[in-house]
């Protein structure tokens, strides 16, 4: 699209659009609309180039019929069109584009039969009231809004300055994250223990990526992973976290010989899909740091579509052959049935913290928690899995979970995530003293 827009910059406005520019009402403003036919290439592959051209031509015809006599319609090629509108504000744009979307939604009759194609529509309104010199910028904004619409599976999206600023900041974060991964600076890991709920014994620690951004301060794992997945850096980030966690586990093994706990590292389902060499990489890490496979675990969020893929299942099976533990994290958030737990090679299932002590948990009453936990504990015992409760905040949570048969837990009420050095007293002691009453304890 960028090449087409550059061509558009050099093309003058048609006479109707130029004359209409002077007639913009106080309530209206200059605007641009960009329309793209979804997946026109699949029509060409399935029915031939001529059918794809027929679809694009019909979309162009419908857009021209929809446009007013003062609108300037431009064919940008490859099933993309631009419309320069003399008087267009958000209210008018919403109404007009709703009509256009309906016109474009009906099937196109081609010589190879009817074809239905969806379209995305991006809109930009010139709120600053600049005239012809602002048209190229408006087209760029409309194209940006079109990208947002396509990414969000929307039909129409209107350009918004705040959204654009967020995208600009995200682009800056992407480049900064790339540099942080290259240099090894700014990124580090925190570790949160998983303990026995009867005795406080340390059984595992979860490695959580953190980013000390020079302007934004501390950036958490959710934002880091989101940026990495969107930018294609997720494989590099995931491998960095595995390397750092394995190196730290080896240091702890040397400092505290005989300690027996697992380091869990979060692996994005996207990374699992894009990194077929992951098991081989993990095997090399274990050998280099002289770790046993059972000293490492990988945590995956519950995403059934990803976990159903042959590549993901093959990678998980290969990791298990190395002795690596496979953990399903945040169970209960997605829409899979608990009965499917035995379909995948998991060793541990973590109940999402919202079922334990998250927002609204008490509003749902503890009956929901009891049902979810007891069901998962029963199923886990049947298929040989361990159940861990996340999000523990109070001694009451611990007592109820133990009564339901869940004997492992994690949460700020036990110990918040801390850096490696601050975790060492817990490792030396072999666990924590479980809270029994009073306010939440401070982290070690």
Secondary structure, DSSP 8 states (H G I E B T S, - for coil): -HHHHHHHHHS---HHHHHHHTT--TT---EEEEEEETTHHHHHHHH-HHHHHHHHHHHHHHHHHHS-TT-EEEEEETTEEEEEESS--HHHHHHHHHHHHHHHHS-EEETTEEE---EEEEEEE-TT---GGGHHHHHHHHHHHHHHHHHTT-SEEE--HHHHHHHHHHHHHHHHHHHHHHHT-SEEEEEEEEEETTT-BEEEEEEEEEEEETTTEEE-HHHHHHHHHHHT-HHHHHHHHHHHHHHHHHHHHHHSTT---EEEEE--HHHHHH-TTHHHHHHHHHHHTT--GGGEEEEEE--HHHHTSHHHHHHHHHHHHTT-EEEEEEETSSS--GGGGGGS--SEEEE-GGGTTSTTTTTT-HHHHHHHHHHHHHHHHHHT-EEEE----SHHHHHHHHHTT--EE-STTT---B-HHHHHHHHHHTB-----SSS-----
